[in-house]
């Protein structure tokens, strides 16, 4: 082991030299490692997948009629009362989710940079026959999902885009959905974005299980099937709403 003039430790590994940066806090030191970023992606992934499934189940209440889903919307804002003010718990959940999204994206970007930095010399990429389609489009799918999340929050959460003046009504979820998805470009964008989410979940859930050490040689095939099944169910569940409205089955 050699040392440089700045006092940082330098470790030669084959033809690549890695540098250990002194970090005072153990959590920050772990974050600066590749495995630390993978664990952050996995843990935030568990939270986000749980939210996606719960959100899908809530959206499917639209098929039970306006009273049911509108009452569900009110419940989400009143839960925790009287200990918490109206909508307070919902904003806490939103803050946690947005933090998880930010950490997930940051870790993904930094992992990509670390991976590229480990290969400073350009080389011809050979296609891995075991690499799935969803894995190959993971980065671009992630970009599309980031754009979709911003649009969705402005669209169906805030009513700031996609509605004419006075058309969006607070807590009138059924009416807002049926108004929004009669515009076919909006419905199509949702379905395409949900397709990207399906591919992201297909690869992401499996990677998450690997990082957390839940896969074994015995259950590997089962977990891959389960990951794909969850991704497909989420896609069908979410996309059934804009498709049903656009097709005229919900109005």
SVG drawing of the C-alpha trace seen along z (x, -y; Angstrom):
<svg xmlns="http://www.w3.org/2000/svg" viewBox="-71 -29 75 54">
<polyline fill="none" stroke="black" stroke-width="0.4" points="0.0,0.0 1.3,-3.4 0.4,-6.9 0.3,-10.1 1.4,-13.6 -2.1,-14.6 -2.3,-11.9 -5.1,-10.0 -4.6,-6.2 -4.2,-4.9 -4.7,-1.2 -3.5,0.2 -5.9,2.9 -4.6,4.4 -4.3,1.5 -6.9,-0.6 -6.0,-2.8 -8.7,-3.5 -8.6,-6.2 -10.1,-6.0 -11.5,-9.4 -11.5,-10.2 -15.1,-10.6 -15.8,-11.3 -19.3,-10.0 -19.8,-6.2 -23.1,-6.7 -21.5,-9.1 -18.5,-6.8 -21.0,-4.0 -22.9,-6.3 -19.6,-7.0 -19.1,-3.3 -20.7,-1.5 -22.4,1.0 -23.7,-1.8 -25.4,-3.4 -26.9,-0.1 -28.3,0.5 -29.8,-3.0 -31.4,-2.2 -32.7,1.1 -34.2,-0.3 -35.8,-3.3 -37.0,-0.9 -38.9,1.2 -40.6,-2.0 -41.5,-3.1 -42.7,0.3 -45.0,0.5 -46.4,-2.9 -46.9,-2.1 -48.9,1.1 -51.0,-0.7 -51.6,-3.6 -52.8,-1.2 -55.2,0.4 -56.6,-3.0 -57.0,-4.0 -59.0,-0.9 -61.7,-2.1 -62.8,-4.2 -64.6,-1.1 -66.8,-1.1 -68.2,-4.5 -67.6,-8.2 -68.8,-7.9 -66.3,-5.2 -63.2,-6.7 -64.1,-10.3 -64.6,-9.1 -61.3,-7.3 -59.6,-10.6 -61.2,-12.3 -60.1,-9.5 -56.4,-10.0 -56.6,-13.5 -58.5,-12.9 -56.5,-9.9 -54.6,-10.7 -57.3,-13.1 -57.6,-14.6 -53.9,-14.1 -52.9,-15.4 -54.4,-18.3 -56.3,-17.8 -54.0,-16.4 -50.9,-16.6 -50.2,-12.8 -50.6,-12.8 -48.0,-15.6 -45.6,-13.6 -46.0,-10.6 -45.4,-12.8 -42.3,-14.2 -40.9,-10.7 -41.8,-9.5 -40.1,-12.5 -37.0,-12.0 -36.9,-8.4 -37.3,-9.4 -34.5,-11.9 -32.2,-9.4 -33.0,-6.7 -32.3,-9.0 -29.1,-10.4 -27.8,-6.9 -28.5,-5.7 -26.8,-8.6 -23.7,-8.4 -23.5,-4.6 -23.5,-5.2 -20.7,-7.7 -18.7,-5.4 -19.1,-2.6 -18.0,-4.8 -15.0,-6.1 -13.9,-2.5 -13.5,-2.2 -11.5,-5.3 -10.5,-3.7 -13.1,-3.5 -14.0,0.0 -16.5,1.8 -19.5,2.9 -20.4,6.5 -24.1,7.4 -24.7,9.8 -27.2,12.4 -28.5,12.6 -29.3,8.9 -33.0,8.4 -34.7,5.7 -35.9,4.0 -32.4,3.7 -31.1,2.2 -33.7,-0.6 -33.5,-1.1 -31.8,-4.5 -34.1,-6.0 -37.1,-4.5 -36.0,-6.2 -35.8,-9.6 -39.3,-9.2 -40.6,-8.2 -39.0,-11.3 -40.8,-13.5 -44.0,-11.6 -43.9,-12.1 -43.6,-15.8 -46.4,-15.9 -48.6,-13.7 -48.2,-15.9 -49.0,-19.0 -51.9,-17.3 -54.0,-15.1 -52.6,-16.2 -52.6,-20.0 -54.8,-20.4 -52.3,-23.0 -52.0,-21.6 -54.3,-19.6 -57.5,-21.2 -59.5,-24.3 -60.2,-27.0 -62.6,-25.7 -62.6,-22.1 -60.4,-20.6 -62.2,-20.0 -60.6,-19.3 -61.5,-15.7 -63.6,-15.0 -61.2,-12.3 -63.7,-10.4 -64.7,-13.6 -61.1,-14.7 -60.1,-11.3 -62.9,-11.2 -62.2,-14.7 -58.5,-14.2 -58.4,-11.0 -60.9,-11.9 -58.0,-13.8 -56.4,-11.0 -52.8,-12.4 -52.9,-12.6 -54.3,-9.0 -51.6,-7.8 -48.8,-9.5 -50.0,-7.8 -50.1,-4.4 -46.6,-4.8 -45.2,-6.1 -46.8,-3.1 -45.1,-0.8 -41.8,-2.3 -42.8,-1.8 -43.5,1.9 -40.1,2.4 -38.4,0.5 -40.1,2.7 -39.4,5.9 -35.6,5.3 -35.7,3.1 -37.5,5.5 -35.1,8.3 -32.0,6.1 -33.5,4.9 -33.9,8.5 -30.4,9.3 -28.9,6.3 -30.7,7.1 -29.5,10.8 -33.0,12.3 -32.2,14.4 -30.7,17.9 -29.9,20.4 -33.0,22.3 -35.5,19.3 -33.9,17.3 -36.2,18.4 -39.3,17.9 -38.2,14.4 -37.7,13.4 -41.2,14.6 -42.6,12.8 -40.8,9.6 -42.2,9.8 -45.7,10.7 -45.8,7.6 -44.6,5.4 -47.3,6.6 -50.1,6.4 -49.1,2.8 -49.1,1.9 -52.5,3.4 -54.0,2.0 -52.9,-1.6 -53.4,-1.7 -56.9,-0.2 -58.1,-3.6 -57.0,-5.9 -57.9,-3.2 -61.4,-2.8 -62.1,-6.5 -60.8,-7.1 -62.8,-4.1 -65.9,-5.5 -66.4,-2.7 -66.1,-5.2 -67.8,-8.6"/>
</svg>
